[in-house]
């Protein structure tokens, strides 16, 4: 049987973080972060452009006799609605690829405590759901309903005479996106802590390894 010192050294060796695995975790996290915030910016910009031009487009179509009785208009809206539904699959795939790779690398790493792994994966999953579900509601629910109300019913969701503060309701979509940003910052902070802890542990145990030789 080995001595207590040898057993301690083996235990420390098992807990040591694999640099290649941790580097992969950081790379996948950066990729996931880039896609996440990129999609949020694109959606918000497109959303505000839509609400600035939608009623003008509706007035133009109605002035050229494209109304709720126009088959061309209804088919056009159906196609656009189908593209928005397809966009959900695109967004899900774009986010899930680096997300799954990051979670796999975290689970594979032997140098990260189980509780820490679970905490990071929970934060990543929550940020993914907040972002994906919010963008889905913005794109597929609100805009689709708005298209029907503007182009077919002839009025928009925001009526300045009846609902002067109705546009402020759109701020509700920003709340889960704020939580998404907070979760991403928390993950970045946790990864820095893990990296610093492993560097400090390696430096602390270096003299001990020399003594065992």
TIMITOR-529099 format. One record per residue: residue in three letters; y, x, z of N, C-alpha, C, O in turn; residue number from 1. Coordinates in steps of 0.2 Angstrom, whole numbers, plus 5000, padded with zeros to 4 digits. Layout:
residues N
{ALA, {Y, X, Z}, {Y, X, Z}, {Y, X, Z}, {Y, X, Z}, NUM} ...
//
This chain:
residues 213
{UNK, {4994, 5004, 5000}, {5000, 5000, 5000}, {5006, 5004, 5000}, {5006, 5010, 5003}, 1} {UNK, {5011, 5002, 4997}, {5018, 5006, 4996}, {5022, 5005, 5002}, {5021, 5001, 5006}, 2} {UNK, {5027, 5010, 5003}, {5031, 5009, 5009}, {5036, 5003, 5008}, {5037, 5001, 5003}, 3} {UNK, {5039, 5002, 5014}, {5044, 4997, 5013}, {5050, 4998, 5009}, {5053, 4994, 5005}, 4} {UNK, {5052, 5005, 5008}, {5057, 5007, 5004}, {5055, 5006, 4997}, {5059, 5004, 4993}, 5} {UNK, {5049, 5008, 4995}, {5047, 5007, 4988}, {5047, 4999, 4986}, {5049, 4997, 4981}, 6} {UNK, {5045, 4995, 4991}, {5045, 4988, 4990}, {5052, 4985, 4989}, {5053, 4981, 4984}, 7} {UNK, {5057, 4988, 4993}, {5064, 4986, 4992}, {5066, 4988, 4985}, {5070, 4984, 4982}, 8} {UNK, {5065, 4994, 4983}, {5067, 4996, 4977}, {5065, 4992, 4971}, {5068, 4991, 4966}, 9} {UNK, {5058, 4990, 4971}, {5055, 4986, 4966}, {5059, 4979, 4966}, {5060, 4976, 4961}, 10} {UNK, {5060, 4976, 4972}, {5064, 4970, 4973}, {5070, 4970, 4969}, {5073, 4966, 4966}, 11} {UNK, {5074, 4976, 4971}, {5081, 4977, 4968}, {5080, 4977, 4960}, {5085, 4975, 4957}, 12} {UNK, {5075, 4981, 4958}, {5074, 4982, 4951}, {5073, 4975, 4947}, {5075, 4974, 4942}, 13} {UNK, {5069, 4971, 4950}, {5068, 4964, 4947}, {5074, 4960, 4947}, {5075, 4957, 4942}, 14} {UNK, {5078, 4961, 4952}, {5084, 4957, 4952}, {5090, 4959, 4948}, {5095, 4956, 4947}, 15} {UNK, {5089, 4966, 4945}, {5094, 4969, 4941}, {5095, 4965, 4935}, {5090, 4963, 4931}, 16} {UNK, {5101, 4964, 4933}, {5103, 4959, 4927}, {5102, 4963, 4920}, {5104, 4969, 4920}, 17} {UNK, {5098, 4960, 4916}, {5097, 4963, 4909}, {5103, 4963, 4905}, {5106, 4958, 4904}, 18} {UNK, {5106, 4969, 4903}, {5113, 4970, 4900}, {5112, 4966, 4893}, {5117, 4963, 4891}, 19} {UNK, {5107, 4967, 4890}, {5106, 4964, 4883}, {5107, 4956, 4883}, {5110, 4953, 4879}, 20} {UNK, {5103, 4954, 4888}, {5102, 4946, 4889}, {5109, 4944, 4891}, {5111, 4938, 4889}, 21} {UNK, {5112, 4947, 4896}, {5119, 4945, 4898}, {5124, 4945, 4893}, {5129, 4941, 4892}, 22} {UNK, {5124, 4950, 4889}, {5128, 4951, 4883}, {5127, 4945, 4878}, {5132, 4942, 4875}, 23} {UNK, {5121, 4943, 4877}, {5120, 4937, 4873}, {5123, 4931, 4876}, {5125, 4927, 4872}, 24} {UNK, {5122, 4930, 4882}, {5125, 4924, 4886}, {5132, 4924, 4885}, {5135, 4919, 4883}, 25} {UNK, {5136, 4930, 4885}, {5143, 4930, 4884}, {5145, 4928, 4877}, {5150, 4925, 4876}, 26} {UNK, {5141, 4931, 4872}, {5143, 4930, 4865}, {5142, 4922, 4864}, {5146, 4919, 4860}, 27} {UNK, {5136, 4919, 4866}, {5135, 4912, 4865}, {5140, 4908, 4868}, {5142, 4903, 4865}, 28} {UNK, {5142, 4910, 4874}, {5148, 4906, 4877}, {5154, 4906, 4874}, {5158, 4901, 4873}, 29} {UNK, {5156, 4912, 4871}, {5162, 4913, 4867}, {5162, 4909, 4861}, {5167, 4905, 4859}, 30} {UNK, {5156, 4908, 4858}, {5155, 4904, 4852}, {5156, 4897, 4853}, {5159, 4893, 4850}, 31} {UNK, {5152, 4895, 4859}, {5152, 4888, 4861}, {5160, 4886, 4863}, {5162, 4880, 4861}, 32} {UNK, {5163, 4890, 4866}, {5170, 4889, 4868}, {5175, 4888, 4862}, {5179, 4884, 4862}, 33} {UNK, {5174, 4892, 4857}, {5178, 4892, 4851}, {5177, 4886, 4848}, {5182, 4882, 4845}, 34} {UNK, {5170, 4884, 4847}, {5169, 4877, 4843}, {5172, 4871, 4847}, {5175, 4867, 4844}, 35} {UNK, {5171, 4872, 4854}, {5173, 4866, 4858}, {5180, 4865, 4858}, {5183, 4859, 4856}, 36} {UNK, {5184, 4870, 4859}, {5192, 4869, 4859}, {5194, 4868, 4852}, {5199, 4865, 4851}, 37} {UNK, {5191, 4871, 4847}, {5193, 4870, 4840}, {5192, 4863, 4838}, {5197, 4860, 4835}, 38} {UNK, {5187, 4860, 4840}, {5186, 4853, 4838}, {5191, 4848, 4842}, {5193, 4844, 4839}, 39} {UNK, {5192, 4850, 4848}, {5197, 4846, 4852}, {5204, 4846, 4848}, {5207, 4841, 4847}, 40} {UNK, {5206, 4852, 4846}, {5213, 4853, 4843}, {5213, 4849, 4836}, {5217, 4846, 4835}, 41} {UNK, {5207, 4850, 4832}, {5207, 4847, 4826}, {5207, 4839, 4827}, {5211, 4835, 4823}, 42} {UNK, {5203, 4836, 4831}, {5203, 4829, 4833}, {5210, 4827, 4835}, {5212, 4821, 4832}, 43} {UNK, {5213, 4830, 4839}, {5220, 4828, 4842}, {5225, 4828, 4836}, {5229, 4823, 4836}, 44} {UNK, {5225, 4833, 4832}, {5230, 4833, 4827}, {5229, 4828, 4822}, {5233, 4824, 4820}, 45} {UNK, {5222, 4827, 4820}, {5220, 4821, 4815}, {5222, 4815, 4818}, {5224, 4810, 4814}, 46} {UNK, {5221, 4814, 4824}, {5222, 4807, 4828}, {5230, 4806, 4827}, {5231, 4800, 4826}, 47} {UNK, {5234, 4810, 4829}, {5241, 4809, 4829}, {5244, 4808, 4822}, {5248, 4804, 4820}, 48} {UNK, {5241, 4812, 4817}, {5243, 4811, 4810}, {5241, 4804, 4808}, {5245, 4800, 4804}, 49} {UNK, {5235, 4801, 4810}, {5232, 4795, 4808}, {5237, 4789, 4810}, {5239, 4785, 4806}, 50} {UNK, {5239, 4790, 4817}, {5243, 4784, 4819}, {5250, 4785, 4816}, {5254, 4780, 4817}, 51} {UNK, {5252, 4790, 4813}, {5259, 4791, 4810}, {5259, 4788, 4803}, {5264, 4786, 4801}, 52} {UNK, {5253, 4788, 4800}, {5253, 4786, 4793}, {5249, 4780, 4791}, {5249, 4777, 4786}, 53} {UNK, {5245, 4778, 4796}, {5240, 4772, 4795}, {5244, 4766, 4793}, {5242, 4763, 4788}, 54} {UNK, {5249, 4764, 4797}, {5253, 4758, 4795}, {5256, 4758, 4789}, {5257, 4753, 4785}, 55} {UNK, {5259, 4764, 4787}, {5262, 4765, 4780}, {5257, 4764, 4775}, {5259, 4761, 4770}, 56} {UNK, {5251, 4767, 4776}, {5246, 4766, 4771}, {5244, 4758, 4770}, {5243, 4756, 4765}, 57} {UNK, {5243, 4755, 4776}, {5242, 4748, 4776}, {5247, 4744, 4772}, {5245, 4739, 4768}, 58} {UNK, {5253, 4745, 4773}, {5259, 4742, 4770}, {5258, 4743, 4762}, {5259, 4738, 4758}, 59} {UNK, {5257, 4749, 4760}, {5256, 4751, 4753}, {5251, 4747, 4750}, {5252, 4744, 4745}, 60} {UNK, {5245, 4747, 4753}, {5239, 4743, 4750}, {5240, 4736, 4750}, {5239, 4732, 4745}, 61} {UNK, {5244, 4733, 4755}, {5245, 4726, 4755}, {5250, 4724, 4750}, {5250, 4718, 4747}, 62} {UNK, {5255, 4728, 4749}, {5260, 4727, 4744}, {5257, 4727, 4737}, {5260, 4724, 4732}, 63} {UNK, {5251, 4731, 4736}, {5248, 4731, 4729}, {5242, 4726, 4729}, {5237, 4727, 4725}, 64} {UNK, {5242, 4721, 4734}, {5237, 4716, 4734}, {5230, 4718, 4736}, {5225, 4715, 4734}, 65} {UNK, {5230, 4723, 4740}, {5223, 4725, 4742}, {5223, 4723, 4750}, {5226, 4726, 4754}, 66} {UNK, {5220, 4717, 4751}, {5220, 4714, 4757}, {5213, 4712, 4759}, {5208, 4715, 4756}, 67} {UNK, {5212, 4708, 4764}, {5205, 4707, 4767}, {5201, 4704, 4762}, {5195, 4704, 4763}, 68} {UNK, {5204, 4701, 4757}, {5199, 4698, 4751}, {5198, 4702, 4746}, {5194, 4701, 4741}, 69} {UNK, {5200, 4709, 4747}, {5199, 4714, 4741}, {5192, 4717, 4743}, {5191, 4720, 4748}, 70} {UNK, {5188, 4717, 4738}, {5181, 4720, 4739}, {5182, 4728, 4739}, {5178, 4731, 4742}, 71} {UNK, {5187, 4730, 4735}, {5188, 4737, 4734}, {5190, 4740, 4741}, {5188, 4746, 4743}, 72} {UNK, {5194, 4737, 4745}, {5197, 4739, 4751}, {5191, 4739, 4756}, {5191, 4744, 4760}, 73} {UNK, {5187, 4734, 4756}, {5182, 4733, 4761}, {5177, 4738, 4760}, {5174, 4742, 4765}, 74} {UNK, {5175, 4740, 4754}, {5170, 4745, 4752}, {5173, 4752, 4754}, {5169, 4756, 4757}, 75} {UNK, {5179, 4753, 4753}, {5183, 4759, 4755}, {5182, 4760, 4762}, {5181, 4766, 4765}, 76} {UNK, {5184, 4755, 4766}, {5184, 4756, 4773}, {5177, 4757, 4776}, {5176, 4761, 4780}, 77} {UNK, {5172, 4754, 4773}, {5165, 4755, 4775}, {5163, 4762, 4773}, {5159, 4765, 4777}, 78} {UNK, {5165, 4765, 4768}, {5163, 4772, 4766}, {5166, 4776, 4771}, {5163, 4781, 4774}, 79} {UNK, {5173, 4775, 4773}, {5176, 4779, 4778}, {5173, 4779, 4785}, {5173, 4784, 4788}, 80} {UNK, {5171, 4773, 4786}, {5168, 4772, 4793}, {5161, 4775, 4793}, {5159, 4778, 4798}, 81} {UNK, {5157, 4775, 4787}, {5151, 4779, 4787}, {5152, 4786, 4788}, {5148, 4790, 4791}, 82} {UNK, {5157, 4789, 4785}, {5159, 4796, 4786}, {5161, 4798, 4793}, {5159, 4803, 4795}, 83} {UNK, {5164, 4793, 4796}, {5166, 4795, 4803}, {5159, 4795, 4808}, {5158, 4799, 4812}, 84} {UNK, {5154, 4790, 4806}, {5148, 4790, 4809}, {5144, 4797, 4808}, {5141, 4799, 4813}, 85} {UNK, {5144, 4799, 4802}, {5141, 4805, 4800}, {5144, 4811, 4804}, {5141, 4816, 4805}, 86} {UNK, {5151, 4811, 4805}, {5154, 4816, 4808}, {5152, 4817, 4815}, {5152, 4823, 4818}, 87} {UNK, {5149, 4812, 4818}, {5147, 4813, 4825}, {5141, 4817, 4825}, {5140, 4821, 4830}, 88} {UNK, {5136, 4817, 4820}, {5131, 4821, 4820}, {5133, 4828, 4818}, {5130, 4833, 4821}, 89} {UNK, {5138, 4829, 4814}, {5141, 4836, 4813}, {5143, 4839, 4819}, {5142, 4845, 4821}, 90} {UNK, {5147, 4835, 4823}, {5150, 4838, 4829}, {5144, 4840, 4834}, {5145, 4845, 4837}, 91} {UNK, {5139, 4835, 4835}, {5134, 4836, 4840}, {5130, 4843, 4838}, {5129, 4847, 4842}, 92} {UNK, {5129, 4844, 4831}, {5125, 4850, 4829}, {5129, 4856, 4830}, {5126, 4861, 4832}, 93} {UNK, {5135, 4855, 4829}, {5140, 4861, 4829}, {5140, 4864, 4837}, {5140, 4870, 4838}, 94} {UNK, {5140, 4859, 4841}, {5141, 4861, 4848}, {5134, 4863, 4851}, {5134, 4867, 4856}, 95} {UNK, {5129, 4859, 4849}, {5122, 4860, 4852}, {5119, 4867, 4851}, {5116, 4870, 4855}, 96} {UNK, {5121, 4870, 4845}, {5118, 4876, 4843}, {5119, 4882, 4848}, {5115, 4885, 4851}, 97} {UNK, {5126, 4883, 4849}, {5128, 4889, 4854}, {5126, 4886, 4861}, {5125, 4891, 4865}, 98} {UNK, {5127, 4880, 4862}, {5125, 4877, 4869}, {5118, 4879, 4871}, {5117, 4881, 4876}, 99} {UNK, {5113, 4877, 4866}, {5106, 4878, 4868}, {5104, 4885, 4868}, {5101, 4887, 4873}, 100} {UNK, {5107, 4889, 4864}, {5106, 4896, 4864}, {5108, 4899, 4871}, {5105, 4904, 4874}, 101} {UNK, {5114, 4897, 4873}, {5117, 4900, 4879}, {5113, 4898, 4885}, {5111, 4902, 4889}, 102} {UNK, {5111, 4892, 4885}, {5106, 4889, 4891}, {5100, 4893, 4891}, {5097, 4894, 4896}, 103} {UNK, {5097, 4894, 4885}, {5091, 4897, 4884}, {5091, 4905, 4887}, {5087, 4907, 4891}, 104} {UNK, {5097, 4908, 4885}, {5098, 4915, 4887}, {5099, 4915, 4895}, {5096, 4920, 4898}, 105} {UNK, {5102, 4910, 4898}, {5103, 4910, 4905}, {5097, 4909, 4909}, {5095, 4912, 4914}, 106} {UNK, {5092, 4904, 4906}, {5086, 4903, 4909}, {5081, 4909, 4909}, {5077, 4911, 4913}, 107} {UNK, {5082, 4913, 4903}, {5078, 4919, 4902}, {5080, 4924, 4906}, {5075, 4928, 4908}, 108} {UNK, {5086, 4925, 4908}, {5088, 4931, 4912}, {5085, 4931, 4919}, {5085, 4926, 4922}, 109} {UNK, {5083, 4937, 4921}, {5080, 4937, 4928}, {5085, 4940, 4933}, {5083, 4940, 4939}, 110} {UNK, {5090, 4942, 4931}, {5095, 4944, 4936}, {5100, 4940, 4938}, {5105, 4941, 4942}, 111} {UNK, {5099, 4933, 4937}, {5104, 4928, 4939}, {5100, 4923, 4944}, {5095, 4921, 4942}, 112} {UNK, {5103, 4922, 4950}, {5099, 4918, 4955}, {5098, 4911, 4952}, {5103, 4908, 4948}, 113} {UNK, {5093, 4907, 4954}, {5092, 4901, 4951}, {5097, 4896, 4952}, {5099, 4892, 4948}, 114} {UNK, {5100, 4896, 4958}, {5106, 4891, 4960}, {5112, 4892, 4955}, {5115, 4888, 4953}, 115} {UNK, {5113, 4899, 4954}, {5119, 4901, 4949}, {5117, 4898, 4942}, {5122, 4896, 4939}, 116} {UNK, {5111, 4899, 4940}, {5109, 4897, 4933}, {5110, 4889, 4933}, {5113, 4887, 4928}, 117} {UNK, {5108, 4886, 4938}, {5108, 4878, 4938}, {5115, 4876, 4937}, {5117, 4871, 4934}, 118} {UNK, {5120, 4880, 4941}, {5127, 4878, 4942}, {5130, 4879, 4935}, {5134, 4875, 4933}, 119} {UNK, {5129, 4885, 4932}, {5132, 4886, 4925}, {5130, 4881, 4920}, {5134, 4879, 4916}, 120} {UNK, {5123, 4880, 4920}, {5121, 4875, 4915}, {5123, 4868, 4916}, {5125, 4864, 4911}, 121} {UNK, {5124, 4866, 4922}, {5127, 4860, 4924}, {5134, 4859, 4921}, {5136, 4854, 4918}, 122} {UNK, {5138, 4864, 4922}, {5145, 4865, 4920}, {5145, 4864, 4912}, {5149, 4861, 4909}, 123} {UNK, {5141, 4868, 4909}, {5141, 4868, 4902}, {5139, 4861, 4899}, {5142, 4859, 4894}, 124} {UNK, {5134, 4858, 4902}, {5131, 4851, 4900}, {5137, 4846, 4901}, {5138, 4842, 4896}, 125} {UNK, {5140, 4847, 4906}, {5146, 4842, 4908}, {5151, 4843, 4903}, {5154, 4838, 4900}, 126} {UNK, {5153, 4849, 4901}, {5159, 4850, 4896}, {5157, 4848, 4889}, {5161, 4845, 4886}, 127} {UNK, {5150, 4849, 4888}, {5148, 4846, 4881}, {5148, 4839, 4881}, {5150, 4836, 4875}, 128} {UNK, {5146, 4835, 4886}, {5146, 4828, 4886}, {5153, 4825, 4886}, {5155, 4820, 4882}, 129} {UNK, {5157, 4828, 4890}, {5164, 4826, 4890}, {5168, 4826, 4883}, {5171, 4822, 4881}, 130} {UNK, {5167, 4832, 4880}, {5170, 4833, 4874}, {5167, 4829, 4868}, {5170, 4825, 4865}, 131} {UNK, {5160, 4829, 4868}, {5157, 4825, 4862}, {5158, 4818, 4863}, {5160, 4814, 4858}, 132} {UNK, {5157, 4815, 4869}, {5158, 4808, 4870}, {5165, 4806, 4869}, {5167, 4800, 4866}, 133} {UNK, {5170, 4810, 4871}, {5177, 4808, 4870}, {5179, 4808, 4863}, {5182, 4803, 4861}, 134} {UNK, {5177, 4813, 4859}, {5178, 4813, 4852}, {5175, 4808, 4848}, {5178, 4805, 4843}, 135} {UNK, {5169, 4806, 4851}, {5166, 4800, 4847}, {5170, 4794, 4848}, {5170, 4790, 4844}, 136} {UNK, {5172, 4793, 4854}, {5176, 4787, 4856}, {5183, 4787, 4852}, {5185, 4782, 4849}, 137} {UNK, {5186, 4793, 4851}, {5192, 4793, 4848}, {5191, 4792, 4840}, {5195, 4788, 4837}, 138} {UNK, {5185, 4795, 4838}, {5184, 4795, 4830}, {5181, 4788, 4828}, {5183, 4785, 4823}, 139} {UNK, {5176, 4786, 4832}, {5171, 4781, 4829}, {5173, 4774, 4832}, {5172, 4769, 4828}, 140} {UNK, {5176, 4774, 4838}, {5178, 4767, 4841}, {5185, 4765, 4839}, {5186, 4760, 4836}, 141} {UNK, {5189, 4770, 4842}, {5197, 4768, 4841}, {5199, 4768, 4834}, {5202, 4763, 4832}, 142} {UNK, {5198, 4773, 4830}, {5200, 4773, 4823}, {5197, 4768, 4819}, {5200, 4765, 4814}, 143} {UNK, {5190, 4767, 4820}, {5187, 4762, 4816}, {5190, 4755, 4817}, {5191, 4751, 4812}, 144} {UNK, {5191, 4753, 4823}, {5194, 4747, 4825}, {5201, 4746, 4822}, {5203, 4741, 4820}, 145} {UNK, {5205, 4752, 4823}, {5212, 4752, 4820}, {5212, 4751, 4813}, {5216, 4748, 4810}, 146} {UNK, {5207, 4754, 4809}, {5207, 4753, 4802}, {5206, 4746, 4800}, {5209, 4743, 4796}, 147} {UNK, {5201, 4742, 4804}, {5200, 4735, 4802}, {5206, 4731, 4804}, {5208, 4726, 4800}, 148} {UNK, {5210, 4733, 4809}, {5216, 4729, 4811}, {5222, 4730, 4807}, {5225, 4725, 4805}, 149} {UNK, {5222, 4736, 4804}, {5228, 4738, 4800}, {5227, 4735, 4793}, {5231, 4732, 4790}, 150} {UNK, {5221, 4737, 4790}, {5220, 4736, 4783}, {5217, 4729, 4781}, {5218, 4726, 4776}, 151} {UNK, {5214, 4726, 4786}, {5211, 4719, 4785}, {5215, 4714, 4788}, {5216, 4708, 4785}, 152} {UNK, {5216, 4715, 4795}, {5220, 4709, 4798}, {5227, 4710, 4797}, {5231, 4705, 4799}, 153} {UNK, {5230, 4716, 4795}, {5237, 4716, 4793}, {5241, 4718, 4799}, {5247, 4717, 4799}, 154} {UNK, {5238, 4720, 4805}, {5242, 4722, 4810}, {5239, 4728, 4814}, {5233, 4728, 4814}, 155} {UNK, {5243, 4732, 4817}, {5240, 4738, 4821}, {5238, 4737, 4828}, {5240, 4732, 4831}, 156} {UNK, {5235, 4741, 4831}, {5233, 4741, 4838}, {5239, 4741, 4842}, {5240, 4739, 4848}, 157} {UNK, {5244, 4745, 4840}, {5251, 4746, 4844}, {5256, 4741, 4841}, {5259, 4743, 4835}, 158} {UNK, {5258, 4736, 4844}, {5263, 4732, 4842}, {5269, 4733, 4846}, {5269, 4732, 4853}, 159} {UNK, {5275, 4735, 4844}, {5281, 4737, 4848}, {5284, 4731, 4851}, {5287, 4732, 4856}, 160} {UNK, {5283, 4726, 4848}, {5286, 4720, 4851}, {5282, 4717, 4857}, {5285, 4715, 4862}, 161} {UNK, {5275, 4717, 4856}, {5271, 4714, 4861}, {5269, 4719, 4866}, {5268, 4717, 4872}, 162} {UNK, {5267, 4725, 4864}, {5265, 4731, 4868}, {5269, 4737, 4868}, {5267, 4742, 4864}, 163} {UNK, {5275, 4737, 4871}, {5280, 4742, 4870}, {5277, 4749, 4873}, {5279, 4754, 4871}, 164} {UNK, {5272, 4748, 4878}, {5269, 4754, 4881}, {5262, 4755, 4879}, {5258, 4759, 4882}, 165} {UNK, {5260, 4752, 4874}, {5253, 4752, 4872}, {5250, 4759, 4870}, {5245, 4761, 4871}, 166} {UNK, {5255, 4763, 4867}, {5253, 4770, 4865}, {5251, 4774, 4871}, {5247, 4779, 4870}, 167} {UNK, {5254, 4773, 4877}, {5252, 4777, 4882}, {5245, 4777, 4884}, {5243, 4781, 4888}, 168} {UNK, {5242, 4771, 4882}, {5234, 4771, 4884}, {5230, 4776, 4881}, {5225, 4778, 4883}, 169} {UNK, {5233, 4779, 4876}, {5229, 4785, 4872}, {5229, 4791, 4877}, {5224, 4795, 4875}, 170} {UNK, {5233, 4791, 4882}, {5232, 4797, 4887}, {5225, 4797, 4890}, {5223, 4802, 4893}, 171} {UNK, {5222, 4791, 4890}, {5215, 4791, 4894}, {5210, 4795, 4891}, {5206, 4798, 4894}, 172} {UNK, {5211, 4797, 4884}, {5207, 4802, 4881}, {5208, 4809, 4883}, {5203, 4813, 4882}, 173} {UNK, {5214, 4810, 4885}, {5215, 4817, 4887}, {5212, 4819, 4894}, {5211, 4825, 4895}, 174} {UNK, {5210, 4814, 4898}, {5208, 4816, 4905}, {5201, 4819, 4904}, {5200, 4824, 4908}, 175} {UNK, {5196, 4816, 4901}, {5189, 4820, 4900}, {5190, 4827, 4897}, {5186, 4831, 4898}, 176} {UNK, {5195, 4827, 4892}, {5196, 4834, 4889}, {5199, 4839, 4894}, {5197, 4845, 4893}, 177} {UNK, {5203, 4837, 4899}, {5205, 4841, 4904}, {5200, 4844, 4908}, {5199, 4850, 4910}, 178} {UNK, {5195, 4839, 4910}, {5189, 4841, 4914}, {5185, 4846, 4910}, {5182, 4851, 4912}, 179} {UNK, {5184, 4845, 4903}, {5181, 4850, 4899}, {5184, 4857, 4899}, {5180, 4862, 4900}, 180} {UNK, {5190, 4857, 4899}, {5194, 4864, 4899}, {5192, 4867, 4906}, {5191, 4873, 4907}, 181} {UNK, {5193, 4863, 4911}, {5191, 4865, 4918}, {5184, 4868, 4919}, {5183, 4873, 4922}, 182} {UNK, {5179, 4864, 4916}, {5172, 4867, 4916}, {5171, 4873, 4913}, {5168, 4878, 4915}, 183} {UNK, {5175, 4874, 4907}, {5174, 4880, 4903}, {5177, 4886, 4907}, {5174, 4892, 4907}, 184} {UNK, {5183, 4885, 4910}, {5186, 4890, 4914}, {5181, 4892, 4920}, {5181, 4898, 4922}, 185} {UNK, {5178, 4887, 4923}, {5173, 4888, 4928}, {5168, 4893, 4926}, {5165, 4897, 4930}, 186} {UNK, {5165, 4891, 4920}, {5159, 4895, 4918}, {5161, 4902, 4916}, {5158, 4907, 4918}, 187} {UNK, {5167, 4903, 4913}, {5170, 4910, 4912}, {5171, 4914, 4919}, {5169, 4920, 4919}, 188} {UNK, {5173, 4910, 4924}, {5174, 4914, 4930}, {5167, 4915, 4934}, {5167, 4921, 4937}, 189} {UNK, {5162, 4911, 4933}, {5156, 4912, 4936}, {5152, 4918, 4932}, {5149, 4923, 4935}, 190} {UNK, {5153, 4919, 4926}, {5150, 4925, 4922}, {5154, 4931, 4924}, {5150, 4936, 4924}, 191} {UNK, {5160, 4931, 4925}, {5163, 4937, 4927}, {5161, 4939, 4934}, {5160, 4945, 4936}, 192} {UNK, {5160, 4934, 4939}, {5157, 4936, 4945}, {5150, 4939, 4945}, {5149, 4944, 4949}, 193} {UNK, {5146, 4936, 4941}, {5139, 4939, 4940}, {5139, 4946, 4938}, {5136, 4950, 4940}, 194} {UNK, {5144, 4947, 4932}, {5144, 4954, 4930}, {5147, 4959, 4935}, {5144, 4964, 4935}, 195} {UNK, {5152, 4957, 4939}, {5155, 4961, 4944}, {5150, 4963, 4949}, {5149, 4968, 4952}, 196} {UNK, {5146, 4957, 4951}, {5141, 4958, 4957}, {5135, 4963, 4955}, {5133, 4967, 4959}, 197} {UNK, {5133, 4962, 4948}, {5128, 4967, 4946}, {5130, 4974, 4945}, {5127, 4979, 4947}, 198} {UNK, {5137, 4975, 4943}, {5139, 4982, 4943}, {5140, 4985, 4950}, {5138, 4991, 4951}, 199} {UNK, {5142, 4981, 4954}, {5143, 4983, 4961}, {5136, 4985, 4964}, {5136, 4990, 4968}, 200} {UNK, {5131, 4981, 4963}, {5125, 4982, 4966}, {5121, 4988, 4963}, {5118, 4992, 4967}, 201} {UNK, {5122, 4989, 4957}, {5120, 4995, 4953}, {5123, 5001, 4956}, {5119, 5006, 4957}, 202} {UNK, {5129, 5001, 4957}, {5133, 5007, 4960}, {5131, 5008, 4967}, {5130, 5014, 4969}, 203} {UNK, {5129, 5003, 4971}, {5127, 5004, 4978}, {5120, 5006, 4979}, {5119, 5010, 4983}, 204} {UNK, {5116, 5004, 4974}, {5109, 5006, 4975}, {5107, 5013, 4971}, {5101, 5015, 4971}, 205} {UNK, {5112, 5016, 4968}, {5111, 5022, 4964}, {5109, 5028, 4968}, {5104, 5031, 4967}, 206} {UNK, {5112, 5029, 4974}, {5110, 5034, 4978}, {5103, 5033, 4981}, {5099, 5038, 4983}, 207} {UNK, {5101, 5027, 4983}, {5095, 5025, 4985}, {5089, 5027, 4980}, {5084, 5029, 4982}, 208} {UNK, {5091, 5026, 4974}, {5086, 5028, 4969}, {5085, 5035, 4969}, {5079, 5037, 4967}, 209} {UNK, {5090, 5039, 4970}, {5089, 5046, 4970}, {5085, 5049, 4976}, {5081, 5053, 4975}, 210} {UNK, {5086, 5045, 4981}, {5082, 5047, 4987}, {5074, 5046, 4986}, {5070, 5050, 4989}, 211} {UNK, {5073, 5040, 4983}, {5066, 5039, 4982}, {5062, 5044, 4977}, {5056, 5044, 4977}, 212} {UNK, {5066, 5047, 4973}, {5063, 5052, 4969}, {5061, 5058, 4973}, {5059, 5063, 4971}, 213} 
//
